Amino acid sequence: MYGWIWRHLPGNAWLRALASLLLVLGVVYLLFQYIFPWAEPLLPFNDVTVDE
């Protein structure tokens, strides 16, 4: 998959590296802004069962 993305990016190696970095930053931004907040209530991390 990464090879396919690398081959389809325009420019030389430096431009491809910059475009790859921008793509990664964009994906991370989308994950933190939209996907993780949406999925957080569905995850069982807050279901603690500690009895006293």
N, CA, C and O atoms as a printed pandas DataFrame, in Angstrom:
     atom_number atom_name residue_name chain_id  residue_number  x_coord  y_coord  z_coord
0              1         N          MET        A               1    0.821   -1.174    0.000
1              2        CA          MET        A               1    0.000    0.000    0.000
2              3         C          MET        A               1    0.871    1.247    0.000
3              4         O          MET        A               1    0.602    2.184   -0.751
4              5         N          TYR        A               2    1.910    1.275    0.828
5              6        CA          TYR        A               2    2.754    2.466    0.896
6              7         C          TYR        A               2    3.539    2.663   -0.387
7              8         O          TYR        A               2    3.769    3.796   -0.810
8              9         N          GLY        A               3    3.941    1.589   -0.995
9             10        CA          GLY        A               3    4.621    1.677   -2.277
10            11         C          GLY        A               3    3.717    2.248   -3.353
11            12         O          GLY        A               3    4.159    3.037   -4.188
12            13         N          TRP        A               4    2.453    1.850   -3.335
13            14        CA          TRP        A               4    1.497    2.370   -4.297
14            15         C          TRP        A               4    1.327    3.872   -4.114
15            16         O          TRP        A               4    1.322    4.618   -5.093
16            17         N          ILE        A               5    1.188    4.323   -2.861
17            18        CA          ILE        A               5    1.058    5.757   -2.586
18            19         C          ILE        A               5    2.314    6.487   -3.040
19            20         O          ILE        A               5    2.221    7.535   -3.678
20            21         N          TRP        A               6    3.480    5.951   -2.722
21            22        CA          TRP        A               6    4.749    6.602   -3.089
22            23         C          TRP        A               6    4.878    6.739   -4.605
23            24         O          TRP        A               6    5.324    7.774   -5.100
24            25         N          ARG        A               7    4.494    5.709   -5.337
25            26        CA          ARG        A               7    4.606    5.767   -6.798
26            27         C          ARG        A               7    3.632    6.762   -7.414
27            28         O          ARG        A               7    3.914    7.311   -8.479
28            29         N          HIS        A               8    2.506    7.006   -6.778
29            30        CA          HIS        A               8    1.496    7.881   -7.353
30            31         C          HIS        A               8    1.628    9.335   -6.907
31            32         O          HIS        A               8    0.884   10.189   -7.389
32            33         N          LEU        A               9    2.535    9.632   -6.018
33            34        CA          LEU        A               9    2.761   11.023   -5.638
34            35         C          LEU        A               9    3.634   11.701   -6.699
35            36         O          LEU        A               9    4.554   11.080   -7.231
36            37         N          PRO        A              10    3.349   12.969   -7.008
37            38        CA          PRO        A              10    4.134   13.654   -8.036
38            39         C          PRO        A              10    5.453   14.183   -7.479
39            40         O          PRO        A              10    5.613   14.332   -6.268
40            41         N          GLY        A              11    6.387   14.464   -8.372
41            42        CA          GLY        A              11    7.628   15.123   -7.994
42            43         C          GLY        A              11    8.767   14.173   -7.695
43            44         O          GLY        A              11    8.663   12.958   -7.859
44            45         N          ASN        A              12    9.865   14.776   -7.248
45            46        CA          ASN        A              12   11.048   13.989   -6.901
46            47         C          ASN        A              12   10.919   13.471   -5.468
47            48         O          ASN        A              12    9.861   13.601   -4.852
48            49         N          ALA        A              13   11.980   12.893   -4.946
49            50        CA          ALA        A              13   11.919   12.249   -3.626
50            51         C          ALA        A              13   11.607   13.245   -2.516
51            52         O          ALA        A              13   10.865   12.919   -1.590
52            53         N          TRP        A              14   12.166   14.460   -2.593
53            54        CA          TRP        A              14   11.906   15.448   -1.546
54            55         C          TRP        A              14   10.447   15.885   -1.540
55            56         O          TRP        A              14    9.847   16.017   -0.473
56            57         N          LEU        A              15    9.877   16.106   -2.698
57            58        CA          LEU        A              15    8.470   16.497   -2.770
58            59         C          LEU        A              15    7.557   15.351   -2.342
59            60         O          LEU        A              15    6.531   15.571   -1.699
60            61         N          ARG        A              16    7.938   14.138   -2.703
61            62        CA          ARG        A              16    7.155   12.980   -2.274
62            63         C          ARG        A              16    7.206   12.807   -0.760
63            64         O          ARG        A              16    6.198   12.475   -0.136
64            65         N          ALA        A              17    8.370   13.029   -0.173
65            66        CA          ALA        A              17    8.494   12.919    1.281
66            67         C          ALA        A              17    7.652   13.984    1.973
67            68         O          ALA        A              17    6.991   13.704    2.973
68            69         N          LEU        A              18    7.674   15.204    1.442
69            70        CA          LEU        A              18    6.860   16.277    2.019
70            71         C          LEU        A              18    5.376   15.972    1.871
71            72         O          LEU        A              18    4.607   16.178    2.810
72            73         N          ALA        A              19    4.965   15.484    0.707
73            74        CA          ALA        A              19    3.564   15.124    0.502
74            75         C          ALA        A              19    3.159   13.962    1.415
75            76         O          ALA        A              19    2.043   13.939    1.934
76            77         N          SER        A              20    4.057   13.010    1.608
77            78        CA          SER        A              20    3.765   11.892    2.513
78            79         C          SER        A              20    3.587   12.388    3.943
79            80         O          SER        A              20    2.680   11.950    4.651
80            81         N          LEU        A              21    4.448   13.293    4.360
81            82        CA          LEU        A              21    4.330   13.857    5.703
82            83         C          LEU        A              21    3.008   14.595    5.869
83            84         O          LEU        A              21    2.347   14.467    6.900
84            85         N          LEU        A              22    2.623   15.362    4.861
85            86        CA          LEU        A              22    1.349   16.082    4.926
86            87         C          LEU        A              22    0.168   15.117    4.954
87            88         O          LEU        A              22   -0.815   15.360    5.653
88            89         N          LEU        A              23    0.259   14.034    4.206
89            90        CA          LEU        A              23   -0.804   13.024    4.242
90            91         C          LEU        A              23   -0.918   12.378    5.616
91            92         O          LEU        A              23   -2.024   12.190    6.124
92            93         N          VAL        A              24    0.206   12.039    6.215
93            94        CA          VAL        A              24    0.198   11.425    7.549
94            95         C          VAL        A              24   -0.370   12.394    8.573
95            96         O          VAL        A              24   -1.185   12.003    9.408
96            97         N          LEU        A              25    0.050   13.653    8.520
97            98        CA          LEU        A              25   -0.475   14.656    9.452
98            99         C          LEU        A              25   -1.974   14.867    9.259
99           100         O          LEU        A              25   -2.702   15.069   10.230
100          101         N          GLY        A              26   -2.429   14.823    8.032
101          102        CA          GLY        A              26   -3.858   14.952    7.762
102          103         C          GLY        A              26   -4.660   13.789    8.327
103          104         O          GLY        A              26   -5.735   13.981    8.895
104          105         N          VAL        A              27   -4.134   12.596    8.169
105          106        CA          VAL        A              27   -4.823   11.421    8.710
106          107         C          VAL        A              27   -4.859   11.466   10.231
107          108         O          VAL        A              27   -5.886   11.156   10.835
108          109         N          VAL        A              28   -3.753   11.846   10.855
109          110        CA          VAL        A              28   -3.707   11.953   12.324
110          111         C          VAL        A              28   -4.693   13.007   12.800
111          112         O          VAL        A              28   -5.388   12.794   13.794
112          113         N          TYR        A              29   -4.766   14.140   12.113
113          114        CA          TYR        A              29   -5.712   15.190   12.474
114          115         C          TYR        A              29   -7.149   14.675   12.398
115          116         O          TYR        A              29   -7.935   14.882   13.322
116          117         N          LEU        A              30   -7.487   14.006   11.299
117          118        CA          LEU        A              30   -8.841   13.468   11.164
118          119         C          LEU        A              30   -9.156   12.446   12.242
119          120         O          LEU        A              30  -10.271   12.418   12.762
120          121         N          LEU        A              31   -8.189   11.607   12.582
121          122        CA          LEU        A              31   -8.427   10.612   13.630
122          123         C          LEU        A              31   -8.710   11.283   14.972
123          124         O          LEU        A              31   -9.667   10.922   15.657
124          125         N          PHE        A              32   -7.884   12.256   15.349
125          126        CA          PHE        A              32   -8.049   12.878   16.662
126          127         C          PHE        A              32   -9.260   13.801   16.736
127          128         O          PHE        A              32   -9.846   13.952   17.808
128          129         N          GLN        A              33   -9.646   14.416   15.633
129          130        CA          GLN        A              33  -10.749   15.363   15.660
130          131         C          GLN        A              33  -12.112   14.703   15.473
131          132         O          GLN        A              33  -13.101   15.182   16.028
132          133         N          TYR        A              34  -12.192   13.620   14.708
133          134        CA          TYR        A              34  -13.488   13.063   14.362
134          135         C          TYR        A              34  -13.667   11.604   14.753
135          136         O          TYR        A              34  -14.692   11.247   15.334
136          137         N          ILE        A              35  -12.700   10.760   14.449
137          138        CA          ILE        A              35  -12.893    9.316   14.643
138          139         C          ILE        A              35  -12.792    8.929   16.107
139          140         O          ILE        A              35  -13.670    8.233   16.616
140          141         N          PHE        A              36  -11.739    9.364   16.801
141          142        CA          PHE        A              36  -11.576    8.985   18.203
142          143         C          PHE        A              36  -12.688    9.530   19.096
143          144         O          PHE        A              36  -13.181    8.783   19.940
144          145         N          PRO        A              37  -13.114   10.797   18.959
145          146        CA          PRO        A              37  -14.239   11.250   19.793
146          147         C          PRO        A              37  -15.534   10.486   19.501
147          148         O          PRO        A              37  -16.332   10.256   20.410
148          149         N          TRP        A              38  -15.746   10.096   18.256
149          150        CA          TRP        A              38  -16.939    9.332   17.927
150          151         C          TRP        A              38  -16.883    7.939   18.551
151          152         O          TRP        A              38  -17.893    7.443   19.048
152          153         N          ALA        A              39  -15.710    7.306   18.528
153          154        CA          ALA        A              39  -15.579    5.935   18.993
154          155         C          ALA        A              39  -15.418    5.830   20.506
155          156         O          ALA        A              39  -15.629    4.751   21.060
156          157         N          GLU        A              40  -15.057    6.896   21.187
157          158        CA          GLU        A              40  -14.756    6.842   22.624
158          159         C          GLU        A              40  -15.919    6.332   23.467
159          160         O          GLU        A              40  -15.678    5.523   24.362
160          161         N          PRO        A              41  -17.163    6.751   23.242
161          162        CA          PRO        A              41  -18.256    6.198   24.056
162          163         C          PRO        A              41  -18.518    4.718   23.803
163          164         O          PRO        A              41  -19.119    4.042   24.639
164          165         N          LEU        A              42  -18.074    4.215   22.667
165          166        CA          LEU        A              42  -18.314    2.818   22.330
166          167         C          LEU        A              42  -17.275    1.878   22.932
167          168         O          LEU        A              42  -17.473    0.663   22.930
168          169         N          LEU        A              43  -16.178    2.414   23.443
169          170        CA          LEU        A              43  -15.094    1.595   23.972
170          171         C          LEU        A              43  -15.299    1.340   25.465
171          172         O          LEU        A              43  -15.855    2.192   26.158
172          173         N          PRO        A              44  -14.865    0.194   25.972
173          174        CA          PRO        A              44  -15.135   -0.172   27.367
174          175         C          PRO        A              44  -14.094    0.324   28.369
175          176         O          PRO        A              44  -13.991   -0.249   29.453
176          177         N          PHE        A              45  -13.318    1.365   28.054
177          178        CA          PHE        A              45  -12.245    1.785   28.945
178          179         C          PHE        A              45  -12.756    2.420   30.236
179          180         O          PHE        A              45  -12.042    2.413   31.239
180          181         N          ASN        A              46  -13.960    2.965   30.238
181          182        CA          ASN        A              46  -14.497    3.603   31.440
182          183         C          ASN        A              46  -15.356    2.658   32.267
183          184         O          ASN        A              46  -15.899    3.063   33.295
184          185         N          ASP        A              47  -15.488    1.421   31.843
185          186        CA          ASP        A              47  -16.291    0.445   32.580
186          187         C          ASP        A              47  -15.412   -0.286   33.595
187          188         O          ASP        A              47  -15.010   -1.428   33.372
188          189         N          VAL        A              48  -15.125    0.373   34.692
189          190        CA          VAL        A              48  -14.290   -0.250   35.720
190          191         C          VAL        A              48  -15.205   -0.864   36.775
191          192         O          VAL        A              48  -16.251   -0.306   37.108
192          193         N          THR        A              49  -14.803   -2.006   37.288
193          194        CA          THR        A              49  -15.581   -2.684   38.313
194          195         C          THR        A              49  -14.669   -2.977   39.503
195          196         O          THR        A              49  -14.170   -4.090   39.669
196          197         N          VAL        A              50  -14.467   -1.959   40.315
197          198        CA          VAL        A              50  -13.661   -2.118   41.518
198          199         C          VAL        A              50  -14.602   -2.019   42.706
199          200         O          VAL        A              50  -15.246   -0.992   42.920
200          201         N          ASP        A              51  -14.674   -3.094   43.475
201          202        CA          ASP        A              51  -15.546   -3.109   44.645
202          203         C          ASP        A              51  -14.752   -2.754   45.890
203          204         O          ASP        A              51  -13.572   -3.078   46.019
204          205         N          GLU        A              52  -15.430   -2.085   46.792
205          206        CA          GLU        A              52  -14.774   -1.731   48.056
206          207         C          GLU        A              52  -15.069   -2.743   49.129
207          208         O          GLU        A              52  -14.597   -2.603   50.257
